[in-house]
Amino acid sequence: RDRLPVVAGSTSHQITAVATISGETATAVTFPTAGNKVTGKVTSIQPVIGTPKTPVALSGNGFKSYQTVTIQFDGTDVLDSKGATSATFLTSEIGTLTATFYLPEKPSGTKQITVNGQASVGFTIHSSVSLDSKSAQVGGNITVTGNGFAASENLTFKVEDKTVDTTSA
């Protein structure tokens, strides 16, 4: 007894068992499926909260075999680990999808990750900042880089509770 995957993309399946030693073939069985509609869905996403620098792992099923799918975040193609656009991924022989990617820069908030413009799941972007150095001489400068802020949003930089600079995103 074995469980076989039902692959999307046809209205019936023919099952044939072939013995590896004798080569004997068992009677084929044809059965109807739920139709030819391939709806593909997202089954898992980790994490669901992060920044554009957070790697996102997405899984899904119900796609056609070896189907090229496009993944977008809030209408923009997702990125690879080097920051290049990498929106297309290939499903497996049985129509499953496994993809790891990074999100393009967007203002903070919950946005949709979509697969082929349909199967979607929410992801919450948080604003973040990073420093080019962990220390500096008194009177020196440290460069602050941030993402997840809205365009033209006013930002105030503080050291402890003292305002040291203001700028817009």
Solvent accessible surface area in square Angstrom, and as a share of the most:
residue,aa,sasa,rsa
1,R,290,1.06
2,D,117,0.60
3,R,222,0.81
4,L,103,0.51
5,P,71,0.45
6,V,90,0.52
7,V,38,0.22
8,A,34,0.26
9,G,34,0.33
10,S,45,0.29
11,T,85,0.49
12,S,51,0.33
13,H,32,0.14
14,Q,128,0.57
15,I,61,0.31
16,T,64,0.37
17,A,59,0.46
18,V,94,0.54
19,A,45,0.35
20,T,137,0.80
21,I,174,0.88
22,S,83,0.54
23,G,45,0.43
24,E,124,0.56
25,T,81,0.47
26,A,54,0.42
27,T,122,0.71
28,A,44,0.34
29,V,90,0.51
30,T,88,0.51
31,F,69,0.29
32,P,111,0.70
33,T,34,0.19
34,A,117,0.91
35,G,31,0.29
36,N,89,0.45
37,K,166,0.70
38,V,38,0.22
39,T,83,0.48
40,G,5,0.05
41,K,119,0.50
42,V,30,0.17
43,T,71,0.41
44,S,49,0.31
45,I,12,0.06
46,Q,120,0.53
47,P,48,0.30
48,V,71,0.41
49,I,92,0.47
50,G,11,0.11
51,T,28,0.16
52,P,9,0.06
53,K,138,0.59
54,T,32,0.19
55,P,68,0.43
56,V,0,0.00
57,A,48,0.37
58,L,1,0.00
59,S,39,0.25
60,G,4,0.04
61,N,58,0.30
62,G,36,0.34
63,F,9,0.04
64,K,95,0.40
65,S,42,0.27
66,Y,130,0.49
67,Q,45,0.20
68,T,85,0.50
69,V,0,0.00
70,T,48,0.28
71,I,0,0.00
72,Q,53,0.24
73,F,0,0.00
74,D,65,0.34
75,G,59,0.57
76,T,53,0.31
77,D,45,0.23
78,V,0,0.00
79,L,37,0.18
80,D,49,0.25
81,S,86,0.56
82,K,188,0.80
83,G,46,0.45
84,A,53,0.41
85,T,91,0.53
86,S,34,0.22
87,A,9,0.07
88,T,84,0.49
89,F,37,0.15
90,L,109,0.54
91,T,3,0.02
92,S,43,0.27
93,E,112,0.50
94,I,80,0.41
95,G,0,0.00
96,T,50,0.29
97,L,1,0.01
98,T,113,0.65
99,A,4,0.03
100,T,85,0.50
101,F,1,0.00
102,Y,55,0.21
103,L,1,0.01
104,P,10,0.07
105,E,109,0.49
106,K,38,0.16
107,P,55,0.35
108,S,56,0.36
109,G,27,0.26
110,T,89,0.52
111,K,38,0.16
112,Q,84,0.37
113,I,0,0.00
114,T,29,0.17
115,V,1,0.01
116,N,56,0.29
117,G,61,0.59
118,Q,134,0.60
119,A,14,0.11
120,S,56,0.36
121,V,38,0.22
122,G,26,0.25
123,F,0,0.00
124,T,34,0.20
125,I,1,0.01
126,H,92,0.41
127,S,45,0.29
128,S,35,0.23
129,V,88,0.51
130,S,59,0.38
131,L,93,0.46
132,D,101,0.52
133,S,42,0.27
134,K,191,0.81
135,S,85,0.55
136,A,56,0.44
137,Q,156,0.69
138,V,159,0.91
139,G,80,0.77
140,G,43,0.42
141,N,147,0.76
142,I,64,0.33
143,T,79,0.46
144,V,57,0.33
145,T,80,0.46
146,G,39,0.38
147,N,10,0.05
148,G,4,0.04
149,F,53,0.22
150,A,42,0.33
151,A,93,0.72
152,S,87,0.56
153,E,74,0.33
154,N,129,0.66
155,L,31,0.16
156,T,73,0.42
157,F,52,0.22
158,K,121,0.51
159,V,92,0.53
160,E,161,0.72
161,D,136,0.70
162,K,146,0.62
163,T,69,0.40
164,V,82,0.47
165,D,80,0.41
166,T,85,0.49
167,T,67,0.39
168,S,62,0.40
169,A,59,0.46
